[in-house]
Amino acid sequence: MNQQESQNTVEPAAIQPSRRRGVIIATTSVLAVGALVAGAWGAGAWSDAAPVEKEETAKNSVIQEHLDGLVDLGFPAALASFTNPDGEHEDYVAGVGNLTTDEPVPVDGEVRMGSNTKTFTSVAVLQLVEDGQLALDEPIDTYLPGVVTGDGVDGTRITVRHLLQQMSGLPEYADEIAMDFEKVQSVYTSPRDLLDIALSKPAGFAAGERWEYSNTNYLVLGLLIERVAERPLFEAITERIIEPLGLEHTYFPTVGEKTLRGEHPSGYHINSDGDFYDVSALDPSWGWAAGQIVASPSDLNEFTRAVLDGRLLGEEMTTEMQKTVPAEEGLWPGAGYGLGLQSYPLSCGGVIWGHGGDIHGFQTRNGVASDGTAFTVAVTALPWAFIAEEDEPRMMDTYRAVTDAVDAAFCED
């Protein structure tokens, strides 16, 4: 499928509340602009850019207005970073960083990135392909013999590409965990135990038949990386991606690590009594290769830029990453899903590339344009933490308000 074909305009299917709650690590992800090719921006242009002092401009006002609007909708806080093509970034905050102490929102603070982790995992897999240790269209059973098997699940027919592109038919594991978050908030769950949860269910469809988001795909890819690289996943991602890019506020939490390391706003969810409570401290093991990474908005901008400018992958793998299929369950009409990367057409024309992520306490949406402009916005609760489940219109409008902030950052002056 070429890029022109991938820029379809598929209307998103309605996502039922139970479905939204079940797949917390964002299926409703997003985004970024233009036809990108490896090396198009020039890797040498991205050196140690420091934040710049904001001058009052129309663009600044647009971004701040959207962040203030998100707080008005009910999010405790919102923070964002806008990175210029030369790599300098401007940072924005709104709301309150901690509802108990009234502490301010830390500028460019660290947040849990949820499903943005999938892009990191995908890059690590594609690097192993470039190293000759994996093949995209080889069955997963070649590398993990006998591991991916179950009712309708056949690892000899599911390829690495199927997993990366969410086309394997593997059943979801995260729904059970998401529905009883208070119980699992401080519980460590191993990747193999998570896979057992998934494989206790039948396959959704035959591999390659269609697209359907499942965090289990990236759980298996994490196991694949560990088997082939012969190192733990956190180390592989740190040494292959985070350290080479100098991302000082990005990390893959180690086993048992529950608290956020750096300055961060508190993330909030609802308890069994229906009250807001601070969920900043949690064991993210259930997210693992699908949703465990912590980063600041500006770091996520820089990572996403690097995914597409040749710093992390060569031209062939970058091209493969951008071959998309319709992502019909997205909140953004016209979204396409590549290999751990999503495309989305902007209201003003062009396409942005990124992913987005939801995890208890935090939601992020992001994108990068063809000239290297990048934007990330984060809010410190999921909409269904403060909106009644039966209020479907308001729920969907609030989800869209976060994606609208991304579109506005690129399209409004």
One Martini backbone bead per residue (centre of mass of N, CA, C, O) as a GRO file, in nm:
protein
  413
    1MET     BB    1   0.094   0.037   0.025
    2ASN     BB    2   0.063   0.355  -0.034
    3GLN     BB    3   0.035   0.671   0.082
    4GLN     BB    4  -0.217   0.751  -0.072
    5GLU     BB    5  -0.385   0.500   0.017
    6SER     BB    6  -0.352   0.553   0.336
    7GLN     BB    7  -0.532   0.832   0.304
    8ASN     BB    8  -0.793   0.772   0.433
    9THR     BB    9  -1.163   0.813   0.516
   10VAL     BB   10  -1.242   0.670   0.796
   11GLU     BB   11  -1.494   0.616   0.992
   12PRO     BB   12  -1.540   0.580   1.310
   13ALA     BB   13  -1.616   0.364   1.531
   14ALA     BB   14  -1.800   0.307   1.786
   15ILE     BB   15  -1.711   0.327   2.129
   16GLN     BB   16  -1.766   0.151   2.383
   17PRO     BB   17  -1.728   0.182   2.712
   18SER     BB   18  -1.616  -0.105   2.762
   19ARG     BB   19  -1.392  -0.081   2.549
   20ARG     BB   20  -1.246   0.162   2.661
   21ARG     BB   21  -1.184   0.034   2.940
   22GLY     BB   22  -1.033  -0.221   2.834
   23VAL     BB   23  -0.842  -0.022   2.643
   24ILE     BB   24  -0.630   0.188   2.786
   25ILE     BB   25  -0.408   0.152   2.592
   26ALA     BB   26  -0.428   0.324   2.323
   27THR     BB   27  -0.640   0.315   2.047
   28THR     BB   28  -0.673   0.632   2.065
   29SER     BB   29  -0.460   0.751   1.867
   30VAL     BB   30  -0.174   0.955   1.727
   31LEU     BB   31   0.010   1.101   1.476
   32ALA     BB   32   0.099   1.328   1.192
   33VAL     BB   33   0.299   1.546   0.862
   34GLY     BB   34   0.334   1.421   0.564
   35ALA     BB   35   0.571   1.298   0.346
   36LEU     BB   36   0.791   1.066   0.475
   37VAL     BB   37   1.148   1.030   0.477
   38ALA     BB   38   1.439   0.920   0.513
   39GLY     BB   39   1.639   1.204   0.578
   40ALA     BB   40   1.466   1.467   0.511
   41TRP     BB   41   1.594   1.649   0.765
   42GLY     BB   42   1.852   1.574   0.889
   43ALA     BB   43   2.038   1.456   1.149
   44GLY     BB   44   2.228   1.717   1.212
   45ALA     BB   45   1.978   1.916   1.328
   46TRP     BB   46   1.945   1.764   1.644
   47SER     BB   47   2.072   1.904   1.863
   48ASP     BB   48   2.097   2.029   2.187
   49ALA     BB   49   1.812   2.155   2.248
   50ALA     BB   50   1.674   2.428   2.398
   51PRO     BB   51   1.468   2.599   2.558
   52VAL     BB   52   1.253   2.863   2.484
   53GLU     BB   53   1.144   3.167   2.507
   54LYS     BB   54   0.839   3.297   2.508
   55GLU     BB   55   0.662   3.455   2.272
   56GLU     BB   56   0.403   3.647   2.187
   57THR     BB   57   0.179   3.454   1.999
   58ALA     BB   58  -0.063   3.307   1.824
   59LYS     BB   59   0.031   3.019   1.875
   60ASN     BB   60   0.052   3.035   2.181
   61SER     BB   61  -0.245   3.110   2.227
   62VAL     BB   62  -0.370   2.855   2.107
   63ILE     BB   63  -0.244   2.647   2.297
   64GLN     BB   64  -0.334   2.773   2.567
   65GLU     BB   65  -0.636   2.767   2.510
   66HIS     BB   66  -0.658   2.456   2.489
   67LEU     BB   67  -0.555   2.390   2.772
   68ASP     BB   68  -0.767   2.551   2.927
   69GLY     BB   69  -1.006   2.389   2.803
   70LEU     BB   70  -0.934   2.116   2.933
   71VAL     BB   71  -0.976   2.209   3.224
   72ASP     BB   72  -1.274   2.297   3.186
   73LEU     BB   73  -1.364   1.989   3.125
   74GLY     BB   74  -1.184   1.835   3.395
   75PHE     BB   75  -0.894   1.843   3.389
   76PRO     BB   76  -0.652   1.903   3.612
   77ALA     BB   77  -0.428   1.885   3.373
   78ALA     BB   78  -0.200   2.048   3.133
   79LEU     BB   79   0.056   1.955   2.889
   80ALA     BB   80   0.309   2.099   2.661
   81SER     BB   81   0.494   2.060   2.337
   82PHE     BB   82   0.675   2.270   2.099
   83THR     BB   83   0.855   2.180   1.807
   84ASN     BB   84   1.078   2.293   1.606
   85PRO     BB   85   1.266   2.228   1.326
   86ASP     BB   86   1.539   2.307   1.504
   87GLY     BB   87   1.453   2.179   1.815
   88GLU     BB   88   1.301   2.380   1.959
   89HIS     BB   89   1.116   2.438   2.269
   90GLU     BB   90   0.777   2.488   2.384
   91ASP     BB   91   0.606   2.536   2.696
   92TYR     BB   92   0.297   2.413   2.861
   93VAL     BB   93   0.038   2.508   3.105
   94ALA     BB   94  -0.242   2.373   3.308
   95GLY     BB   95  -0.366   2.402   3.612
   96VAL     BB   96  -0.311   2.131   3.850
   97GLY     BB   97  -0.069   1.919   3.985
   98ASN     BB   98  -0.217   1.915   4.283
   99LEU     BB   99  -0.517   1.879   4.458
  100THR     BB  100  -0.404   1.895   4.758
  101THR     BB  101  -0.155   2.127   4.731
  102ASP     BB  102  -0.155   2.318   4.465
  103GLU     BB  103   0.051   2.252   4.279
  104PRO     BB  104   0.212   2.309   4.013
  105VAL     BB  105   0.278   2.257   3.694
  106PRO     BB  106   0.527   2.107   3.548
  107VAL     BB  107   0.743   2.185   3.320
  108ASP     BB  108   0.787   1.922   3.133
  109GLY     BB  109   0.677   1.681   3.265
  110GLU     BB  110   0.638   1.369   3.378
  111VAL     BB  111   0.477   1.093   3.203
  112ARG     BB  112   0.265   0.853   3.118
  113MET     BB  113   0.261   0.709   2.776
  114GLY     BB  114   0.175   0.442   2.713
  115SER     BB  115   0.135   0.362   2.372
  116ASN     BB  116   0.402   0.499   2.287
  117THR     BB  117   0.571   0.245   2.344
  118LYS     BB  118   0.521   0.098   2.072
  119THR     BB  119   0.728   0.261   1.908
  120PHE     BB  120   0.974   0.166   2.057
  121THR     BB  121   0.933  -0.136   2.005
  122SER     BB  122   0.934  -0.118   1.698
  123VAL     BB  123   1.217  -0.005   1.660
  124ALA     BB  124   1.367  -0.242   1.789
  125VAL     BB  125   1.271  -0.450   1.584
  126LEU     BB  126   1.376  -0.302   1.323
  127GLN     BB  127   1.671  -0.310   1.408
  128LEU     BB  128   1.687  -0.623   1.402
  129VAL     BB  129   1.631  -0.638   1.105
  130GLU     BB  130   1.880  -0.472   1.015
  131ASP     BB  131   2.075  -0.690   1.166
  132GLY     BB  132   1.952  -0.988   1.074
  133GLN     BB  133   1.761  -1.122   1.324
  134LEU     BB  134   1.507  -1.048   1.147
  135ALA     BB  135   1.174  -1.095   0.995
  136LEU     BB  136   0.877  -0.960   0.908
  137ASP     BB  137   0.758  -1.241   0.741
  138GLU     BB  138   0.800  -1.411   0.990
  139PRO     BB  139   0.715  -1.626   1.206
  140ILE     BB  140   0.696  -1.626   1.548
  141ASP     BB  141   0.771  -1.934   1.585
  142THR     BB  142   1.070  -1.909   1.504
  143TYR     BB  143   1.141  -1.743   1.786
  144LEU     BB  144   0.868  -1.865   1.958
  145PRO     BB  145   0.835  -2.167   2.018
  146GLY     BB  146   0.509  -2.244   2.139
  147VAL     BB  147   0.392  -1.964   2.260
  148VAL     BB  148   0.181  -1.896   2.018
  149THR     BB  149  -0.104  -2.049   2.150
  150GLY     BB  150  -0.451  -2.156   2.071
  151ASP     BB  151  -0.766  -2.057   2.015
  152GLY     BB  152  -0.693  -1.986   1.688
  153VAL     BB  153  -0.383  -1.985   1.758
  154ASP     BB  154  -0.102  -1.940   1.514
  155GLY     BB  155   0.243  -1.894   1.510
  156THR     BB  156   0.283  -1.993   1.198
  157ARG     BB  157   0.084  -1.733   1.088
  158ILE     BB  158   0.222  -1.518   1.262
  159THR     BB  159   0.374  -1.228   1.207
  160VAL     BB  160   0.562  -0.964   1.276
  161ARG     BB  161   0.386  -0.768   1.115
  162HIS     BB  162   0.115  -0.834   1.242
  163LEU     BB  163   0.193  -0.729   1.520
  164LEU     BB  164   0.276  -0.434   1.447
  165GLN     BB  165  -0.023  -0.392   1.285
  166GLN     BB  166  -0.270  -0.526   1.424
  167MET     BB  167  -0.317  -0.843   1.253
  168SER     BB  168  -0.337  -1.127   1.434
  169GLY     BB  169  -0.598  -1.184   1.647
  170LEU     BB  170  -0.521  -1.131   1.923
  171PRO     BB  171  -0.615  -1.125   2.230
  172GLU     BB  172  -0.697  -0.943   2.501
  173TYR     BB  173  -0.554  -0.851   2.830
  174ALA     BB  174  -0.627  -0.552   2.955
  175ASP     BB  175  -0.929  -0.559   3.037
  176GLU     BB  176  -0.916  -0.701   3.313
  177ILE     BB  177  -0.732  -0.491   3.451
  178ALA     BB  178  -0.893  -0.223   3.401
  179MET     BB  179  -1.157  -0.312   3.574
  180ASP     BB  180  -0.935  -0.359   3.841
  181PHE     BB  181  -0.719  -0.136   3.936
  182GLU     BB  182  -0.697  -0.136   4.248
  183LYS     BB  183  -0.590  -0.432   4.258
  184VAL     BB  184  -0.324  -0.373   4.044
  185GLN     BB  185  -0.153  -0.116   4.107
  186SER     BB  186   0.069  -0.297   4.307
  187VAL     BB  187   0.107  -0.523   4.085
  188TYR     BB  188   0.299  -0.778   3.970
  189THR     BB  189   0.325  -0.872   3.615
  190SER     BB  190   0.416  -1.089   3.400
  191PRO     BB  191   0.436  -1.142   3.068
  192ARG     BB  192   0.345  -1.442   3.076
  193ASP     BB  193   0.086  -1.391   3.239
  194LEU     BB  194  -0.042  -1.203   3.031
  195LEU     BB  195  -0.047  -1.411   2.802
  196ASP     BB  196  -0.230  -1.612   2.945
  197ILE     BB  197  -0.476  -1.433   2.946
  198ALA     BB  198  -0.506  -1.411   2.641
  199LEU     BB  199  -0.484  -1.737   2.568
  200SER     BB  200  -0.768  -1.803   2.714
  201LYS     BB  201  -0.863  -1.692   2.446
  202PRO     BB  202  -0.989  -1.643   2.152
  203ALA     BB  203  -0.955  -1.561   1.854
  204GLY     BB  204  -1.075  -1.301   1.648
  205PHE     BB  205  -0.887  -1.385   1.397
  206ALA     BB  206  -0.720  -1.422   1.124
  207ALA     BB  207  -0.429  -1.368   1.014
  208GLY     BB  208  -0.465  -1.070   0.811
  209GLU     BB  209  -0.775  -1.002   0.786
  210ARG     BB  210  -0.743  -0.758   1.003
  211TRP     BB  211  -0.795  -0.476   1.203
  212GLU     BB  212  -0.696  -0.493   1.563
  213TYR     BB  213  -0.660  -0.379   1.868
  214SER     BB  214  -0.375  -0.522   2.064
  215ASN     BB  215  -0.160  -0.545   2.329
  216THR     BB  216  -0.052  -0.837   2.274
  217ASN     BB  217   0.133  -0.782   2.038
  218TYR     BB  218   0.351  -0.622   2.221
  219LEU     BB  219   0.410  -0.841   2.417
  220VAL     BB  220   0.537  -1.034   2.210
  221LEU     BB  221   0.756  -0.835   2.111
  222GLY     BB  222   0.906  -0.822   2.378
  223LEU     BB  223   0.983  -1.123   2.380
  224LEU     BB  224   1.137  -1.112   2.115
  225ILE     BB  225   1.359  -0.917   2.195
  226GLU     BB  226   1.471  -1.086   2.430
  227ARG     BB  227   1.545  -1.340   2.263
  228VAL     BB  228   1.732  -1.203   2.047
  229ALA     BB  229   1.906  -1.000   2.238
  230GLU     BB  230   1.952  -1.120   2.531
  231ARG     BB  231   1.772  -0.895   2.681
  232PRO     BB  232   1.615  -0.679   2.847
  233LEU     BB  233   1.391  -0.454   2.746
  234PHE     BB  234   1.486  -0.198   2.897
  235GLU     BB  235   1.775  -0.216   2.784
  236ALA     BB  236   1.725  -0.214   2.481
  237ILE     BB  237   1.579   0.064   2.473
  238THR     BB  238   1.793   0.232   2.612
  239GLU     BB  239   2.045   0.159   2.417
  240ARG     BB  240   1.891   0.210   2.129
  241ILE     BB  241   1.733   0.500   2.210
  242ILE     BB  242   1.760   0.687   2.463
  243GLU     BB  243   2.071   0.736   2.474
  244PRO     BB  244   2.133   0.828   2.176
  245LEU     BB  245   1.919   1.082   2.217
  246GLY     BB  246   1.929   1.213   2.508
  247LEU     BB  247   1.686   1.127   2.705
  248GLU     BB  248   1.640   1.259   3.028
  249HIS     BB  249   1.293   1.207   3.046
  250THR     BB  250   1.337   0.891   2.972
  251TYR     BB  251   1.182   0.569   3.068
  252PHE     BB  252   1.208   0.224   3.173
  253PRO     BB  253   1.079   0.073   3.408
  254THR     BB  254   1.159  -0.123   3.649
  255VAL     BB  255   1.127  -0.372   3.847
  256GLY     BB  256   0.901  -0.234   4.091
  257GLU     BB  257   0.857   0.049   3.972
  258LYS     BB  258   0.623   0.314   4.082
  259THR     BB  259   0.765   0.581   4.078
  260LEU     BB  260   0.836   0.887   3.977
  261ARG     BB  261   1.138   1.044   3.927
  262GLY     BB  262   1.045   1.316   3.840
  263GLU     BB  263   0.894   1.575   3.756
  264HIS     BB  264   0.530   1.580   3.828
  265PRO     BB  265   0.220   1.526   3.777
  266SER     BB  266  -0.070   1.424   3.888
  267GLY     BB  267  -0.256   1.134   3.859
  268TYR     BB  268  -0.605   1.046   3.781
  269HIS     BB  269  -0.871   0.858   3.935
  270ILE     BB  270  -1.115   0.618   4.018
  271ASN     BB  271  -1.284   0.482   4.265
  272SER     BB  272  -1.529   0.283   4.405
  273ASP     BB  273  -1.670   0.572   4.503
  274GLY     BB  274  -1.604   0.797   4.267
  275ASP     BB  275  -1.321   0.913   4.338
  276PHE     BB  276  -1.056   1.094   4.334
  277TYR     BB  277  -0.718   0.962   4.276
  278ASP     BB  278  -0.386   0.905   4.317
  279VAL     BB  279  -0.188   0.732   4.035
  280SER     BB  280   0.121   0.782   4.003
  281ALA     BB  281   0.147   0.528   4.171
  282LEU     BB  282   0.256   0.238   3.987
  283ASP     BB  283   0.246  -0.075   3.835
  284PRO     BB  284   0.347  -0.110   3.484
  285SER     BB  285   0.367  -0.417   3.399
  286TRP     BB  286   0.093  -0.442   3.231
  287GLY     BB  287   0.221  -0.275   2.989
  288TRP     BB  288   0.505  -0.276   2.903
  289ALA     BB  289   0.554  -0.297   2.562
  290ALA     BB  290   0.264  -0.126   2.544
  291GLY     BB  291   0.283   0.097   2.833
  292GLN     BB  292   0.556   0.195   3.034
  293ILE     BB  293   0.656   0.463   2.953
  294VAL     BB  294   0.844   0.755   3.044
  295ALA     BB  295   0.782   1.112   2.973
  296SER     BB  296   0.826   1.401   2.817
  297PRO     BB  297   0.700   1.595   2.577
  298SER     BB  298   0.975   1.676   2.444
  299ASP     BB  299   1.086   1.388   2.422
  300LEU     BB  300   0.864   1.275   2.240
  301ASN     BB  301   0.920   1.461   2.009
  302GLU     BB  302   1.215   1.368   1.958
  303PHE     BB  303   1.158   1.076   1.905
  304THR     BB  304   0.960   1.108   1.663
  305ARG     BB  305   1.160   1.250   1.485
  306ALA     BB  306   1.375   1.016   1.487
  307VAL     BB  307   1.205   0.798   1.348
  308LEU     BB  308   1.195   0.992   1.058
  309ASP     BB  309   1.523   1.110   1.022
  310GLY     BB  310   1.751   0.858   1.063
  311ARG     BB  311   1.854   0.797   1.367
  312LEU     BB  312   1.715   0.487   1.397
  313LEU     BB  313   1.654   0.445   1.083
  314GLY     BB  314   1.632   0.339   0.785
  315GLU     BB  315   1.467   0.372   0.492
  316GLU     BB  316   1.326   0.096   0.473
  317MET     BB  317   1.197   0.089   0.764
  318THR     BB  318   1.051   0.358   0.746
  319THR     BB  319   0.868   0.273   0.514
  320GLU     BB  320   0.735   0.032   0.653
  321MET     BB  321   0.614   0.195   0.894
  322GLN     BB  322   0.424   0.374   0.670
  323LYS     BB  323   0.247   0.125   0.615
  324THR     BB  324  -0.097   0.141   0.599
  325VAL     BB  325  -0.400   0.088   0.771
  326PRO     BB  326  -0.706   0.103   0.864
  327ALA     BB  327  -0.823   0.276   1.171
  328GLU     BB  328  -1.147   0.227   1.265
  329GLU     BB  329  -1.122   0.293   1.598
  330GLY     BB  330  -1.069   0.575   1.574
  331LEU     BB  331  -1.122   0.923   1.647
  332TRP     BB  332  -0.975   0.972   1.368
  333PRO     BB  333  -1.039   1.046   1.072
  334GLY     BB  334  -0.816   0.864   0.859
  335ALA     BB  335  -0.669   0.667   1.010
  336GLY     BB  336  -0.344   0.502   1.025
  337TYR     BB  337  -0.168   0.181   1.053
  338GLY     BB  338   0.138   0.076   1.110
  339LEU     BB  339   0.451   0.015   1.267
  340GLY     BB  340   0.382   0.169   1.549
  341LEU     BB  341   0.230   0.382   1.358
  342GLN     BB  342   0.046   0.687   1.307
  343SER     BB  343  -0.193   0.836   1.092
  344TYR     BB  344  -0.306   1.189   1.024
  345PRO     BB  345  -0.527   1.409   0.905
  346LEU     BB  346  -0.549   1.736   0.868
  347SER     BB  347  -0.754   2.012   0.841
  348CYS     BB  348  -0.510   2.170   0.662
  349GLY     BB  349  -0.344   1.942   0.574
  350GLY     BB  350  -0.195   1.666   0.575
  351VAL     BB  351   0.036   1.459   0.773
  352ILE     BB  352   0.064   1.291   1.077
  353TRP     BB  353   0.300   1.136   1.318
  354GLY     BB  354   0.237   0.867   1.565
  355HIS     BB  355   0.016   0.777   1.855
  356GLY     BB  356  -0.042   0.753   2.163
  357GLY     BB  357  -0.190   0.749   2.514
  358ASP     BB  358  -0.338   0.527   2.768
  359ILE     BB  359  -0.345   0.566   3.127
  360HIS     BB  360  -0.378   0.571   3.436
  361GLY     BB  361  -0.381   0.937   3.471
  362PHE     BB  362  -0.312   0.935   3.146
  363GLN     BB  363  -0.296   1.144   2.843
  364THR     BB  364  -0.172   1.117   2.501
  365ARG     BB  365  -0.081   1.340   2.226
  366ASN     BB  366   0.075   1.320   1.890
  367GLY     BB  367   0.312   1.487   1.649
  368VAL     BB  368   0.469   1.488   1.315
  369ALA     BB  369   0.615   1.668   1.065
  370SER     BB  370   0.790   1.703   0.768
  371ASP     BB  371   0.973   1.950   0.911
  372GLY     BB  372   0.979   1.864   1.243
  373THR     BB  373   0.732   1.930   1.365
  374ALA     BB  374   0.616   1.914   1.713
  375PHE     BB  375   0.351   1.757   1.926
  376THR     BB  376   0.251   1.750   2.280
  377VAL     BB  377  -0.019   1.620   2.483
  378ALA     BB  378  -0.120   1.628   2.835
  379VAL     BB  379  -0.325   1.454   3.071
  380THR     BB  380  -0.445   1.381   3.430
  381ALA     BB  381  -0.675   1.206   3.282
  382LEU     BB  382  -0.944   1.023   3.209
  383PRO     BB  383  -1.254   1.086   3.105
  384TRP     BB  384  -1.387   0.835   3.274
  385ALA     BB  385  -1.306   0.974   3.561
  386PHE     BB  386  -1.538   1.240   3.512
  387ILE     BB  387  -1.745   1.075   3.330
  388ALA     BB  388  -2.024   0.945   3.266
  389GLU     BB  389  -2.092   0.661   3.094
  390GLU     BB  390  -2.380   0.760   2.978
  391ASP     BB  391  -2.220   1.024   2.858
  392GLU     BB  392  -2.127   0.994   2.550
  393PRO     BB  393  -2.098   1.274   2.417
  394ARG     BB  394  -1.904   1.397   2.628
  395MET     BB  395  -1.687   1.185   2.613
  396MET     BB  396  -1.614   1.225   2.309
  397ASP     BB  397  -1.557   1.530   2.322
  398THR     BB  398  -1.316   1.503   2.520
  399TYR     BB  399  -1.136   1.333   2.349
  400ARG     BB  400  -1.133   1.533   2.103
  401ALA     BB  401  -1.002   1.778   2.249
  402VAL     BB  402  -0.717   1.658   2.248
  403THR     BB  403  -0.687   1.625   1.939
  404ASP     BB  404  -0.751   1.922   1.872
  405ALA     BB  405  -0.488   2.036   1.993
  406VAL     BB  406  -0.308   1.916   1.779
  407ASP     BB  407  -0.433   2.039   1.528
  408ALA     BB  408  -0.396   2.337   1.621
  409ALA     BB  409  -0.082   2.342   1.637
  410PHE     BB  410  -0.069   2.309   1.309
  411CYS     BB  411  -0.331   2.504   1.197
  412GLU     BB  412  -0.312   2.741   1.402
  413ASP     BB  413  -0.241   3.117   1.435
   0.00000   0.00000   0.00000
